[in-house]
Amino acid sequence: MGYRRAALLSVLMLTLLAGCQYRWGNCSWTSGRPVFRVPYADGDHLGQLTSEIVSQLSRSGRAEYRDCDACYELRVCLRDCNLRNVGYRYDERGERGDLRERVIPAEARTLVNAEVTVIDLRCCEVVLGPTLVGASVEFDFDVYANHSQDNIFSLGQLNDREVSRDLVLRPLYRELAKNIVDYVLNTW
């Protein structure tokens, strides 16, 4: 009778542990750091933000990144991206090169927000979030920029607004990824 109870208890215990996806040491904090996997962020069509998050996690020295055998999943969903004009100048397109009365935009700020959630993969529970984390980057542009290819690839030059907006995505995503990783590791 004692053998049956012990066997039943063992089977019950193994079922509970397996039901919560318990793993014997595969994703443990053997290094003293949490192990994350990072799926592609929703709304990140080129994977730039996801790449920056993985890079920031690895650089932090306080967490590990793995594709498999991770304890936690860091889910990110881009929510809103706003572009606002923040700097203006007088229009210099007068007939003799003098200033006109008209004011035109010359500087913009891009703001982006992302929803961040950390999920414990062992028992599929949310352990952090969902929380909105944001970042912003400012850039200059020239309303009358010529559209030659020489100017598009030079970050030191003033470009038109749309080209400048595309060029600013990398530093914007880098800042957002840094803020996300800081939030996750400092709130932990």
TIRO-416136 format. One record per residue: residue in one letter; x, y, z of N, C-alpha, C, O in turn. Coordinates in steps of 0.05 Angstrom, whole numbers, padded with zeros to 5 digits, always signed. Layout:
AXYZXYZXYZXYZ ...
This chain:
M+00016-00024+00000+00000+00000+00000+00017+00025+00000+00011+00045-00013 G+00039+00025+00015+00057+00048+00016+00071+00053-00010+00076+00075-00018 Y+00077+00031-00025+00090+00033-00051+00071+00047-00071+00080+00063-00087 R+00046+00040-00070+00026+00051-00088+00022+00081-00083+00021+00097-00102 R+00022+00089-00058+00019+00117-00051+00044+00133-00061+00041+00155-00072 A+00067+00122-00056+00091+00135-00065+00092+00138-00095+00100+00159-00106 A+00084+00117-00109+00084+00118-00139+00063+00138-00148+00069+00153-00167 L+00040+00138-00136+00019+00157-00144+00027+00186-00138+00023+00204-00155 L+00040+00190-00116+00050+00217-00109+00072+00226-00128+00072+00249-00137 S+00089+00207-00136+00110+00214-00155+00099+00221-00182+00107+00241-00194 V+00079+00206-00191+00067+00211-00217+00052+00238-00216+00054+00254-00235 L+00038+00243-00194+00024+00269-00191+00044+00292-00191+00039+00313-00204 M+00066+00289-00177+00086+00310-00176+00098+00316-00203+00102+00339-00211 L+00105+00295-00217+00117+00298-00244+00097+00310-00263+00104+00326-00281 T+00072+00303-00261+00051+00315-00278+00048+00345-00273+00046+00361-00292 L+00048+00353-00248+00047+00381-00241+00071+00396-00251+00068+00418-00262 L+00095+00385-00247+00119+00399-00257+00119+00400-00287+00127+00421-00298 A+00112+00379-00301+00112+00379-00330+00090+00398-00340+00093+00410-00361 G+00067+00400-00327+00045+00417-00335+00053+00446-00335+00042+00462-00350 C+00071+00453-00317+00081+00481-00316+00106+00484-00332+00120+00504-00329 Q+00113+00464-00348+00137+00464-00365+00162+00467-00348+00181+00482-00357 Y+00164+00454-00326+00188+00456-00309+00210+00441-00323+00206+00419-00333 R+00234+00453-00324+00257+00441-00337+00279+00438-00316+00284+00457-00301 W+00291+00416-00316+00312+00411-00296+00338+00424-00305+00355+00411-00318 G+00342+00449-00298+00368+00463-00303+00372+00474-00331+00392+00488-00335 N+00354+00469-00350+00359+00479-00377+00358+00510-00378+00374+00522-00392 C+00339+00522-00365+00336+00551-00366+00341+00564-00339+00332+00586-00334 S+00354+00550-00322+00357+00561-00295+00377+00584-00296+00391+00588-00316 W+00378+00599-00275+00396+00622-00273+00423+00612-00264+00434+00622-00244 T+00434+00592-00277+00460+00581-00269+00482+00603-00270+00501+00602-00255 S+00479+00622-00289+00498+00643-00291+00491+00666-00273+00506+00686-00271 G+00469+00664-00258+00460+00686-00241+00445+00707-00256+00438+00728-00245 R+00439+00703-00282+00425+00723-00298+00401+00710-00311+00401+00686-00317 P+00379+00725-00314+00355+00714-00327+00361+00709-00357+00377+00724-00370 V+00348+00689-00368+00352+00681-00396+00326+00688-00411+00305+00678-00405 F+00329+00705-00432+00306+00715-00447+00307+00705-00476+00329+00700-00487 R+00284+00702-00487+00281+00699-00516+00264+00723-00525+00247+00733-00510 V+00270+00733-00549+00256+00757-00558+00245+00751-00586+00260+00751-00606 P+00219+00746-00588+00207+00743-00614+00205+00770-00629+00208+00791-00616 Y+00200+00769-00655+00198+00794-00670+00177+00812-00657+00155+00803-00651 A+00183+00837-00654+00164+00857-00643+00142+00861-00663+00147+00864-00687 D+00117+00862-00653+00094+00868-00670+00098+00897-00681+00102+00915-00666 G+00095+00900-00707+00098+00926-00719+00126+00932-00728+00131+00952-00741 D+00145+00915-00722+00173+00919-00730+00177+00902-00756+00187+00879-00754 H+00170+00913-00778+00169+00898-00803+00197+00890-00814+00199+00869-00827 L+00218+00906-00808+00244+00899-00817+00262+00885-00796+00284+00877-00802 G+00251+00883-00772+00266+00870-00750+00288+00888-00737+00304+00877-00722 Q+00288+00914-00743+00308+00932-00732+00305+00934-00702+00325+00933-00687 L+00281+00938-00692+00277+00941-00663+00284+00915-00648+00297+00916-00627 T+00276+00892-00659+00282+00867-00647+00312+00862-00645+00322+00853-00624 S+00326+00869-00666+00355+00867-00666+00368+00884-00645+00387+00876-00631 E+00358+00909-00642+00369+00927-00622+00363+00917-00594+00380+00920-00576 I+00340+00905-00589+00333+00895-00563+00352+00872-00555+00362+00871-00533 V+00357+00854-00574+00375+00831-00569+00403+00842-00563+00417+00832-00545 S+00411+00862-00579+00438+00874-00575+00440+00887-00547+00460+00883-00533 Q+00420+00902-00539+00420+00915-00513+00419+00895-00490+00433+00899-00470 L+00404+00873-00493+00403+00852-00473+00431+00840-00469+00440+00836-00447 S+00444+00834-00491+00470+00822-00490+00491+00840-00479+00509+00832-00464 R+00489+00866-00486+00509+00886-00476+00505+00892-00446+00524+00900-00433 S+00482+00888-00436+00476+00895-00408+00493+00880-00388+00501+00891-00367 G+00500+00855-00395+00515+00838-00376+00498+00828-00353+00508+00814-00336 R+00473+00836-00353+00455+00827-00331+00434+00807-00340+00418+00798-00324 A+00434+00800-00366+00415+00781-00376+00428+00766-00400+00448+00775-00411 E+00416+00743-00407+00425+00728-00429+00403+00726-00450+00379+00727-00443 Y+00411+00723-00475+00392+00719-00497+00396+00692-00509+00419+00684-00514 R+00375+00677-00513+00376+00651-00526+00351+00648-00543+00329+00657-00536 D+00354+00634-00566+00330+00628-00582+00313+00606-00570+00288+00607-00572 C+00326+00587-00557+00311+00566-00544+00322+00561-00516+00343+00572-00509 D+00308+00546-00500+00316+00541-00472+00318+00566-00455+00335+00569-00438 A+00300+00585-00461+00299+00610-00445+00278+00607-00423+00259+00592-00427 C+00282+00621-00402+00262+00621-00380+00240+00641-00385+00217+00637-00377 Y+00247+00664-00399+00228+00685-00402+00226+00694-00431+00245+00691-00446 E+00203+00705-00438+00199+00716-00464+00193+00746-00461+00176+00753-00446 L+00208+00762-00476+00204+00791-00476+00188+00798-00501+00199+00799-00523 R+00162+00804-00497+00144+00811-00519+00142+00841-00521+00138+00855-00501 V+00145+00851-00546+00144+00879-00551+00124+00884-00574+00125+00870-00594 C+00108+00904-00570+00088+00911-00591+00089+00941-00595+00083+00957-00577 L+00097+00950-00619+00098+00979-00625+00069+00990-00625+00052+00979-00638 R+00065+01011-00610+00038+01022-00608+00033+01046-00625+00017+01045-00644 D+00047+01068-00620+00043+01092-00637+00070+01106-00642+00088+01106-00625 C+00071+01117-00665+00095+01132-00674+00085+01159-00684+00070+01160-00704 N+00093+01180-00671+00084+01207-00678+00108+01224-00688+00130+01222-00677 L+00103+01240-00707+00122+01259-00718+00112+01287-00714+00090+01294-00724 R+00127+01304-00699+00118+01331-00694+00139+01351-00702+00163+01346-00699 N+00131+01373-00713+00150+01395-00719+00155+01409-00693+00136+01417-00678 V+00181+01414-00686+00188+01428-00662+00205+01452-00666+00208+01469-00648 G+00216+01455-00690+00233+01478-00696+00225+01491-00723+00217+01477-00742 Y+00226+01517-00724+00217+01531-00748+00238+01552-00755+00254+01560-00738 R+00236+01562-00780+00254+01583-00789+00238+01599-00810+00218+01591-00821 Y+00249+01623-00816+00237+01640-00837+00244+01628-00864+00266+01618-00868 D+00226+01630-00882+00230+01621-00910+00250+01640-00924+00244+01664-00925 E+00272+01630-00934+00292+01646-00947+00289+01646-00978+00307+01654-00992 R+00266+01638-00987+00263+01636-01016+00251+01662-01028+00234+01660-01046 G+00259+01684-01019+00250+01709-01031+00263+01713-01058+00281+01698-01065 E+00254+01734-01072+00265+01739-01099+00294+01746-01098+00309+01739-01117 R+00303+01761-01078+00331+01769-01076+00346+01754-01054+00368+01762-01046 G+00335+01731-01045+00347+01716-01024+00341+01727-00996+00353+01717-00977 D+00324+01747-00994+00317+01758-00968+00296+01741-00954+00283+01724-00967 L+00292+01746-00929+00273+01730-00913+00244+01738-00921+00238+01762-00924 R+00227+01718-00923+00199+01723-00927+00184+01722-00901+00195+01714-00880 E+00160+01731-00901+00144+01731-00877+00135+01703-00868+00127+01699-00845 R+00137+01684-00886+00128+01657-00881+00148+01641-00863+00172+01643-00867 V+00137+01627-00844+00153+01609-00826+00149+01581-00835+00126+01572-00840 I+00171+01566-00838+00169+01538-00847+00183+01519-00826+00201+01528-00812 P+00175+01494-00824+00187+01476-00805+00215+01468-00814+00221+01466-00838 A+00233+01465-00794+00261+01457-00800+00271+01435-00781+00292+01424-00786 E+00256+01429-00760+00265+01409-00741+00240+01393-00732+00219+01405-00728 A+00244+01367-00728+00221+01350-00720+00230+01331-00698+00254+01326-00694 R+00210+01321-00684+00215+01301-00663+00197+01277-00669+00173+01280-00674 T+00209+01253-00668+00194+01229-00672+00192+01215-00645+00212+01210-00631 L+00167+01209-00637+00162+01195-00612+00150+01168-00619+00134+01165-00636 V+00160+01147-00604+00149+01120-00608+00144+01108-00581+00160+01111-00562 N+00122+01093-00579+00115+01078-00554+00112+01049-00561+00103+01041-00582 A+00121+01032-00542+00118+01004-00545+00107+00991-00520+00113+01000-00498 E+00090+00971-00523+00079+00956-00501+00098+00933-00495+00104+00917-00513 V+00107+00931-00470+00127+00911-00462+00115+00892-00442+00102+00900-00423 T+00118+00866-00447+00108+00845-00429+00129+00824-00426+00141+00815-00446 V+00134+00815-00401+00152+00793-00396+00136+00769-00387+00120+00771-00368 I+00140+00746-00400+00125+00722-00394+00144+00700-00384+00164+00695-00397 D+00136+00687-00362+00151+00664-00352+00143+00640-00369+00120+00632-00368 L+00162+00629-00384+00155+00607-00402+00151+00581-00388+00140+00562-00399 R+00160+00579-00363+00156+00554-00348+00127+00549-00341+00118+00526-00340 C+00113+00570-00335+00084+00566-00328+00066+00586-00343+00043+00589-00336 C+00077+00598-00364+00061+00615-00382+00046+00637-00368+00022+00642-00373 E+00059+00650-00349+00047+00672-00334+00061+00698-00339+00085+00699-00343 V+00046+00720-00340+00058+00746-00343+00070+00754-00316+00057+00754-00296 V+00096+00760-00317+00110+00768-00292+00116+00798-00292+00122+00809-00270 L+00114+00811-00315+00119+00840-00316+00103+00852-00339+00105+00843-00362 G+00088+00873-00333+00074+00887-00354+00045+00877-00357+00035+00863-00340 P+00032+00885-00378+00042+00902-00400+00045+00931-00391+00029+00942-00377 T+00067+00943-00401+00074+00971-00394+00082+00985-00420+00095+00974-00437 L+00075+01011-00422+00084+01027-00444+00111+01039-00438+00115+01051-00417 V+00130+01036-00457+00156+01048-00455+00160+01064-00480+00153+01056-00502 G+00172+01088-00477+00174+01106-00500+00202+01116-00505+00220+01113-00488 A+00207+01128-00528+00232+01141-00535+00226+01162-00555+00206+01162-00569 S+00245+01181-00557+00242+01202-00577+00269+01211-00588+00289+01209-00574 V+00269+01220-00613+00293+01230-00626+00286+01254-00642+00265+01255-00655 E+00303+01275-00641+00299+01299-00656+00318+01299-00680+00340+01289-00679 F+00309+01311-00702+00326+01314-00726+00318+01338-00742+00296+01348-00740 D+00338+01348-00757+00334+01371-00774+00328+01362-00803+00336+01340-00810 F+00313+01378-00818+00309+01372-00846+00305+01397-00861+00301+01419-00849 D+00308+01396-00887+00305+01419-00905+00281+01415-00922+00279+01395-00937 V+00262+01433-00920+00237+01431-00935+00243+01431-00965+00229+01418-00981 Y+00264+01446-00974+00270+01449-01002+00294+01432-01011+00307+01438-01030 A+00299+01410-00996+00323+01394-01003+00320+01382-01031+00298+01375-01040 N+00343+01381-01045+00342+01369-01072+00340+01339-01067+00349+01328-01047 H+00330+01325-01086+00325+01296-01083+00346+01279-01098+00340+01258-01107 S+00371+01289-01099+00391+01273-01112+00401+01252-01093+00399+01255-01068 Q+00412+01231-01103+00421+01208-01087+00445+01216-01070+00451+01203-01050 D+00460+01237-01078+00483+01245-01062+00476+01253-01034+00490+01248-01015 N+00453+01267-01031+00445+01277-01005+00432+01257-00987+00433+01260-00963 I+00419+01237-00998+00403+01218-00983+00421+01202-00963+00412+01197-00941 F+00444+01194-00971+00460+01177-00954+00480+01191-00936+00495+01178-00922 S+00479+01217-00935+00497+01233-00918+00482+01243-00894+00464+01260-00896 L+00488+01232-00871+00474+01240-00846+00482+01269-00838+00467+01281-00822 G+00504+01279-00848+00513+01306-00840+00498+01327-00855+00499+01351-00847 Q+00484+01320-00876+00469+01340-00892+00440+01341-00883+00430+01323-00870 L+00427+01363-00891+00399+01365-00886+00384+01352-00909+00389+01358-00932 N+00366+01334-00902+00350+01320-00922+00321+01329-00920+00313+01343-00902 D+00305+01321-00940+00277+01326-00937+00265+01310-00914+00277+01292-00904 R+00241+01317-00906+00229+01306-00882+00225+01276-00883+00232+01263-00863 E+00216+01265-00905+00211+01236-00906+00237+01220-00905+00238+01199-00892 V+00257+01229-00920+00282+01215-00919+00295+01216-00892+00306+01197-00881 S+00293+01240-00879+00304+01243-00852+00290+01225-00832+00302+01214-00815 R+00264+01222-00836+00248+01205-00818+00257+01176-00820+00259+01162-00800 D+00262+01167-00845+00272+01140-00849+00300+01136-00837+00305+01115-00825 L+00317+01156-00839+00344+01154-00829+00344+01153-00798+00363+01142-00786 V+00325+01166-00786+00325+01168-00757+00314+01143-00743+00316+01141-00719 L+00303+01124-00758+00292+01100-00746+00312+01084-00730+00306+01074-00708 R+00336+01081-00740+00357+01066-00726+00364+01077-00699+00363+01063-00679 P+00371+01103-00697+00376+01114-00670+00351+01115-00652+00354+01112-00628 L+00328+01118-00664+00303+01117-00649+00299+01090-00637+00292+01087-00613 Y+00302+01069-00653+00298+01041-00643+00320+01034-00623+00315+01019-00604 R+00344+01044-00627+00366+01039-00608+00359+01051-00580+00362+01038-00560 E+00348+01075-00580+00340+01088-00555+00317+01074-00543+00316+01070-00518 L+00297+01066-00559+00274+01051-00548+00283+01024-00537+00274+01016-00515 A+00300+01010-00550+00310+00984-00540+00325+00988-00514+00322+00971-00496 K+00341+01009-00512+00355+01014-00487+00336+01019-00464+00339+01009-00442 N+00315+01035-00470+00295+01041-00449+00279+01015-00441+00273+01012-00418 I+00273+00998-00461+00259+00973-00455+00276+00955-00437+00266+00945-00417 V+00301+00951-00444+00319+00934-00429+00324+00945-00401+00324+00931-00381 D+00328+00972-00399+00331+00984-00373+00306+00980-00356+00309+00974-00332 Y+00283+00984-00367+00258+00980-00352+00256+00951-00342+00251+00946-00318 V+00260+00932-00360+00257+00903-00352+00278+00896-00330+00270+00883-00311 L+00303+00903-00334+00323+00894-00315+00323+00910-00289+00330+00899-00268 N+00314+00935-00289+00313+00951-00265+00288+00947-00249+00287+00952-00225 T+00266+00937-00262+00241+00932-00248+00241+00904-00237+00225+00898-00219 W+00258+00887-00247+00259+00859-00240+00261+00855-00211+00262+00832-00201 
